[in-house]
Each structure stands twice: as C-alpha cells, then as structure tokens.
Amino acid sequence: MTENAAIATRTADLLVDIFRDVLGLPDLTEDTDFYEAGGDSLTAFQITGRLEEILGAEVPVSLVFAYPTPRDLAEVVDADHGRA
C-alpha cells in the first residue's frame, strides 16, 4: 500500500467513526450513503464540525452532500487539505 493510500484509508476510517457516532449506526461502513442512513442538514453540520476540530481546517458542509459516503468524502478531504 502506498503512503497516499494509507492516509486515505485512515481518513476514511476516521470518517466512518464520525458518521457512526453522529448517525447512531454502529454497523455503518465506508460505503454507506449519508442520505440512505438518515442523514440531514443538522447531521451534516455535526460531521463537518467534528472533522474541522480534528483537521484544524474548514470543511464545507456541502462536501457531505456532494460526497455522501465516508470513502468518497475522505478522498476529497485528503485532496483539499493536503493529506494525500
């Protein structure tokens, strides 16, 4: 596994944990869709707020809506915030 792939995996794991906690779904996976899991605008703000605390950088809530799975969101977050 390349270093970039390892970083993306860690970010996806982090997002899975955040999604699970915010949405109250312990079985959620990195391919679970935010909308199908019952996500709404309030939970999207909770997800980005937690992510911002960890990254120390602003994460637009619109990213959760545009990239609704933890895996897809992790790829964008890594690209946007220089983690990959």
Residue, then its C-alpha position, 0 to 999 in steps of 0.5 A: m500500500t502506498e503512503n497516499a493510500a494509507i492516509a486515505t484509508r485512515t481518513a476514511d476510517l476516521l470518517v466512518d467513526i464520525f458518521r457512526d457516532v453522529l448517525g447512531l449506526p454502529d454497523l455503518t461502513e465506508d460505503t454507506d450513503f449519508y442520505e440512505a442512513g438518515g442523514d440531514s442538514l443538522t447531521a451534516f453540520q455535526i460531521t463537518g464540525r467534528l472533522e474541522e476540530i480534528l483537521g484544524a481546517e474548514v470543511p464545507v458542509s456541502l462536501v457531505f452532500a456532494y460526497p455522501t459516503p465516508r470513502d468518497l468524502a475522505e478522498v476529497v478531504d485528503a485532496d483539499h487539505g493536503r493529506a494525500 
